[in-house]
Amino acid sequence: MQLTPEHDTLRDTLPVRSLNNNIERSMTASTSKLSPFRKILIANRGEIALRIIRSARALGYRTVAVYSTADAGARHVREADQAVCIGEPLPAQSYLRIPAIIEAAKLSGADAVHPGYGFLAENEDFAQACKDAGLVFIGPSAEAIVSMGNKAGSKTLMQAAGVPCIPGYQGDDQSEERLAAEAVRIGFPVMIKATAGGGGRGMRLVPSVKEFSELLRSARSEAQSAFGDPEVILERAIVEPRHIEIQVFADRHGNAIHLGERDCSVQRRHQKLIEEAPSPAVDAELRARMGATAVAAVRAIRYEGAGTLEFLLDAQGNFYFMEMNTRLQVEHPVTEAITGLDLVALQLRVAGGEALPITQELVSFSGHAIEVRLCAEDADKGFVPQSGTMALWEMPAQVRVEHSLHSGGEIPPYYDSMIAKIISHGDTRDAARRKLMSALDDAVALGVTTNQAFLNRCLGHPVFAAGGATTAFIAQNQDALLAPDTETRDRAAAIAAALLYETTGARRPPSTGRRMTHSLPISLRFEVDGRAVSAGIVLTRQRHFEVSIGETSHAIELDAIGEHTARFVCDGLYESAAFHRDGAALLLHYRGVPTRIEDKTRAATARQGEAGGDGKVRASMNGRVVAVMTTVGDQVEAGQPVVTLEAMKMEHVHSAPVAGKVIALHVKAGDQVAASRVVVEIEVAEKEAVTA
């Protein structure tokens, strides 16, 4: 099987240094320490599976994919040499089934397993199961995962080693009473963190004691769902820190190095959105100190493979250990970009028993790299995860893009919302930032709402542009970052009106055979990304239109219309846009902003009570019910939580829209529900009904 050009070897997108030719270092290893393998099973999915396939193939390894029933048509399945189905009927859990993955390795003849990131990547039982089955686990030992993969255990180890740690509590007593008392001792605000896993799951910031019980329940529930372990630790919340992580590598011969830092401060719900290397807040001296600390830590536990130590950096330059990720990171491409090293190739070589082919003195850095995580979520509606069919998908060619989608591809509701990583590299930070903003403008993702426009606003914000973003960046600038671009959307609606008129002719006046224009405007009604818009359109001459949106009129001349692209003149500017027809809707990618324009001219009035004023609580997305916090007959207040759904590994609390009595529950914990399904019905309280 051949990979597509966008998934070709790293030399096409990165200044990769040839480890064999450019690094003069003895790689002699004792035969007893070698672990040769030929075929790699990748116990993961999506873009990271494709990423591993690429490097494995370049080194001559064969690859085996595993997939759930929801991923039967996925690209990683098609592009691996072989593939094995490991899951039904609950796709969300398929990639966590250790016996099924071990059996898939035996069936395919794989002799090594790469866990990717997420799922079982930091699961000591999985690492041990691979070893017991005679498979090379491409990662650290089960003992190292236990030591550093658990937040409580790793913090204890680091404190004993003299590594600065955040004050907190990581004791065995997990009773709510003990945790509440420890939170008071530490002092608010306090951070609750799941001891297992990562990715921001099971993390909650508690501002005061009155919110502690509810946020503890929520964190434990999410941790249990994501990692199968509800245990948590507590830490003092450091105000507005930088999130800095150090990439480390170690081999079984006693060699260990670091590859510099990444700044991952731009986060939402403790999940990273933008990562860059090097950090604008770290100078050479601080880099050396943090790097030496990280290397000393991995040497102390005889670590092997790729790992990342995460620190919080305060405004005074003090850094505190948070946790260690005993795996490859989502953001590893920015390190690859500035070092020229293929980190997956390094993983494979170290797992095979080779010594690291580079010493710390030979590690060098070139330029600046920035990565954004393109996620299927609606920023305008509280970042609710989205799923469905990506109708039109075209990624930019001028930067590195890691993804597994194609036009017409499905985004299932079971997994993380990240659907692509877009990475730029430039001589300077500002060059990399400009290049990435341009690439985001060019990226076409139509059919499923993404955070594309939000990411571009983040990159363009003066605070980020100046290198001043901390973990508080999004919260402090939320209004500006979420401000609707009504001018661009109204222009998009005007362009859509002209395209719809030209391509359907549905509202042309009867032709006399002589006239090519009409002088009276045709009234139209649209929904532009859910916002009602009225418009008027006049055909002035063939393919020339005057479209009025509110008080503003736009002159539009259509030049060329292809299957998914249109070129036109809008108010004197010659421009282009990508589009896709979806029934009565037109999906338009214009000026870097994806917009859905739905023709409502002949549609019936929107259903009353859609927002929940009728007392019906509707699921805001496809997801799984993880908690029902009420029963039939309960009296509830408006805003009171009643049901919690989990979608794409994040929990979303659904609250009562009105005060009243619960008269029906249509779900129970564990149920899968579709978006807009009624989950709870509330009989509106008499005083509210009278007021209404």
C-alpha positions, 0 to 999 in steps of 0.5 A, spaced: 500 500 500 502 506 498 501 513 502 498 519 499 503 525 498 501 528 504 503 522 508 509 521 505 516 521 509 518 527 514 523 529 509 518 532 505 515 537 510 521 537 515 529 538 515 530 531 517 537 530 519 540 523 517 542 520 523 546 514 520 550 519 515 550 526 519 551 523 527 558 520 528 557 516 534 558 509 535 552 505 536 555 498 538 550 495 543 551 488 546 547 482 542 543 481 549 540 488 549 537 488 542 530 486 541 529 485 533 522 486 530 519 486 523 512 487 524 509 493 528 501 493 530 499 500 532 494 500 538 491 506 536 487 510 531 487 516 526 492 521 525 497 518 530 496 511 527 498 514 520 504 518 523 507 511 526 505 508 519 509 513 515 516 512 519 515 505 520 515 504 513 521 508 512 525 504 516 522 498 513 517 495 518 511 492 516 505 495 520 498 492 522 492 497 524 487 495 529 480 498 528 473 499 532 466 498 528 466 505 528 472 506 524 471 500 519 472 505 513 478 509 516 484 511 513 489 508 518 485 501 516 486 502 509 493 504 509 496 499 514 499 493 511 494 489 515 488 490 519 484 487 525 477 489 527 477 489 535 471 492 537 463 491 537 458 493 539 461 499 543 466 502 539 468 507 545 471 501 549 474 497 543 481 500 543 482 499 551 481 491 550 487 488 551 486 481 550 483 483 543 489 487 541 494 481 544 490 476 539 490 481 533 498 481 534 498 474 534 493 473 528 497 478 524 504 475 526 506 482 529 512 482 534 512 489 536 506 494 539 506 501 538 501 504 543 501 511 540 498 516 545 491 516 549 488 509 550 493 504 553 499 508 551 500 509 559 497 503 561 502 498 565 497 492 564 498 493 557 505 494 557 506 488 561 501 484 557 505 485 551 511 483 554 508 477 557 506 475 550 513 476 547 511 482 544 516 488 544 512 494 547 515 500 543 515 505 550 517 504 557 517 498 561 511 497 566 515 499 572 517 505 569 509 507 567 507 505 574 513 510 577 511 516 573 505 515 569 501 516 576 501 523 578 501 521 585 506 516 585 511 520 580 510 526 585 512 522 591 518 520 587 520 527 584 520 530 591 524 525 594 529 526 588 529 534 590 525 536 584 521 542 585 513 540 586 507 544 587 504 543 594 498 539 594 496 532 597 497 525 594 495 520 599 491 514 599 485 516 603 480 518 598 474 519 602 471 526 600 472 528 607 479 527 607 480 531 600 475 537 603 480 538 609 486 537 605 483 542 600 482 547 606 489 546 608 492 547 601 488 553 600 483 555 595 484 555 589 485 548 588 486 544 582 483 537 582 487 532 578 486 524 576 492 520 578 491 516 571 492 518 564 492 525 561 489 530 556 486 534 561 481 529 563 479 529 570 481 536 572 477 541 575 479 548 578 476 549 584 475 556 586 472 556 593 470 550 598 463 551 596 464 548 589 469 543 592 464 537 592 460 538 586 467 539 582 470 533 585 464 528 583 465 531 576 472 530 576 472 523 579 466 521 574 470 523 568 477 520 570 473 513 571 470 514 564 476 515 561 481 511 565 477 506 569 480 509 575 477 515 579 483 516 584 485 524 584 490 528 587 490 535 589 494 541 588 495 548 589 493 552 583 498 557 581 495 563 578 497 564 570 503 560 569 506 558 563 505 550 561 512 548 559 514 541 558 521 538 556 522 532 551 526 527 553 529 520 550 533 515 554 535 508 552 537 501 555 544 503 555 544 508 560 544 514 555 539 520 556 538 526 553 533 532 552 530 535 546 528 542 549 522 545 551 515 546 548 510 551 551 503 549 551 500 554 555 494 556 550 489 551 553 481 550 554 478 546 559 486 544 561 486 541 554 492 544 549 490 548 543 496 551 541 503 548 542 510 551 540 517 550 540 521 554 543 518 557 548 518 565 548 518 565 556 524 560 556 532 563 555 538 558 554 540 558 562 533 556 564 532 551 558 539 548 561 536 547 568 529 545 566 532 540 561 538 537 566 532 536 571 528 532 566 534 528 564 536 527 572 529 524 573 529 519 567 536 517 569 533 516 576 528 511 574 532 507 568 527 510 563 527 507 556 524 511 550 520 517 549 517 521 555 515 528 557 516 532 563 511 537 564 512 543 569 508 550 571 513 556 570 511 562 574 512 569 573 518 569 577 521 564 573 520 558 578 518 551 575 514 546 578 514 539 576 506 537 575 507 530 571 510 525 566 507 523 560 510 516 559 509 516 551 509 520 545 506 527 545 500 530 541 505 536 540 511 532 538 512 535 531 514 542 533 520 538 537 521 535 530 521 541 526 526 545 530 531 539 531 530 535 525 529 529 528 524 523 527 521 522 534 518 516 532 524 513 528 528 514 535 522 510 538 523 504 534 530 504 534 531 505 542 525 499 542 530 495 538 535 495 543 540 500 539 543 506 543 541 513 542 544 515 536 545 523 538 548 526 545 546 532 548 552 536 545 549 534 538 542 537 539 541 543 536 535 547 535 533 551 528 528 556 528 521 556 531 515 551 530 507 552 532 502 547 532 494 548 532 489 542 534 483 543 529 478 540 533 471 538 531 467 542 536 463 549 536 466 554 539 460 559 539 456 554 543 461 552 549 466 548 545 460 542 544 464 536 541 461 535 534 460 529 529 458 527 523 460 527 515 466 532 513 463 533 506 469 537 504 476 537 506 482 540 503 488 541 507 493 546 506 500 544 502 505 549 505 505 546 512 505 540 515 498 537 517 497 530 520 490 528 519 486 522 517 480 525 514 478 525 507 471 529 503 465 525 505 469 521 511 465 520 518 467 523 524 464 518 530 462 521 536 466 516 541 473 519 541 477 525 542 475 531 538 481 533 535 481 531 528 488 534 525 494 538 527 497 543 523 504 545 524 508 551 521 516 552 521 519 558 520 526 562 521 523 566 527 516 566 531 513 571 527 514 568 521 512 561 523 505 564 526 504 568 520 505 562 516 500 558 520 495 563 520 495 563 512 495 555 512 488 556 517 485 561 512 486 556 506 484 549 510 477 547 508 473 543 513 465 543 511 460 539 514 462 539 521 463 545 525 470 546 527 474 551 532 478 553 525 476 561 526 477 561 533 484 558 533 486 563 527 483 569 532 488 566 538 494 566 533 492 573 531 491 576 538 496 581 540 497 577 547 499 571 543 503 575 538 507 578 543 509 571 546 505 573 552 500 567 553 499 564 559 494 558 561 489 564 563 490 567 555 483 564 553 479 565 559 482 573 559 480 574 552 474 570 551 470 575 549 475 578 543 476 570 541 469 569 541 466 575 538 462 573 531 465 576 525 458 578 522 461 582 517 464 576 514 458 572 515 454 577 512 458 577 506 458 570 505 450 570 506 450 575 500 455 570 496 451 564 498 445 568 495 448 569 488 450 562 488 444 559 490 440 563 485 445 562 479 445 554 480 438 553 482 434 558 479 429 557 483 426 564 484 427 567 477 421 570 475 418 567 469 422 569 462 419 572 456 425 570 452 427 577 451 429 580 458 435 577 462 434 581 468 429 583 473 429 590 477 425 588 483 428 585 489 426 578 491 426 577 498 430 571 501 430 569 509 437 565 511 440 562 517 447 564 517 450 559 522 444 559 526 442 566 526 436 569 522 438 574 516 433 577 511 436 579 504 434 582 498 437 580 491 436 583 484 439 580 478 442 586 474 445 583 468 447 576 467 451 573 473 451 580 476 447 581 482 445 586 488 444 583 494 442 587 500 443 584 507 440 589 512 442 596 511 448 594 507 448 592 499 453 588 496 455 588 488 457 581 486 459 578 479 460 571 479 466 569 474 467 561 474 463 556 478 466 549 479 464 543 483 466 546 489 470 552 488 467 559 485 471 565 483 467 572 483 468 579 484 465 582 491 464 589 492 470 590 487 475 585 490 476 579 486 476 573 490 474 565 491 471 561 496 470 553 497 463 551 497 459 545 498 451 544 497 447 540 502 440 540 501 437 547 502 444 549 505 450 552 502 457 550 506 461 556 504 469 557 506 470 564 505 476 568 507 478 563 512 471 562 515 467 556 514 459 558 514 453 554 513 448 558 510 441 555 510 435 558 505 429 558 510 425 563 505 420 557 504 421 553 511 416 553 516 417 557 522 422 554 527 419 549 532 417 552 538 420 550 545 427 548 541 431 552 546 428 548 552 422 553 554 417 547 553 421 544 559 424 539 555 432 538 556 435 535 549 442 532 548 446 538 545 450 532 542 451 525 540 454 522 547 453 517 552 449 518 559 454 518 565 450 521 570 442 522 571 442 527 577 434 527 578 428 522 578 421 522 576 417 527 581 423 531 583 422 539 584 428 542 580 430 549 579 432 553 573 439 551 571 439 545 576 444 540 573 439 534 571 443 529 566 451 529 564 453 527 557 460 525 555 462 526 548 469 525 545 472 524 552 469 530 555 463 531 560 457 536 559 452 538 564 445 539 561 441 543 566 433 544 567 431 550 562 425 551 567 423 550 574 418 545 575 417 537 576 420 532 573 415 528 569 419 523 565 426 521 564 428 518 557 435 515 559 439 512 564 447 512 565 450 508 560 445 510 554 448 512 548 443 518 545 443 522 539 443 530 538 437 533 540 434 527 543 429 529 549 432 526 555 428 529 561 421 532 561 419 538 566 412 540 567 413 548 568 412 550 575 405 554 575 408 561 577 412 560 570 407 558 566 402 564 568 408 568 567 409 565 560 
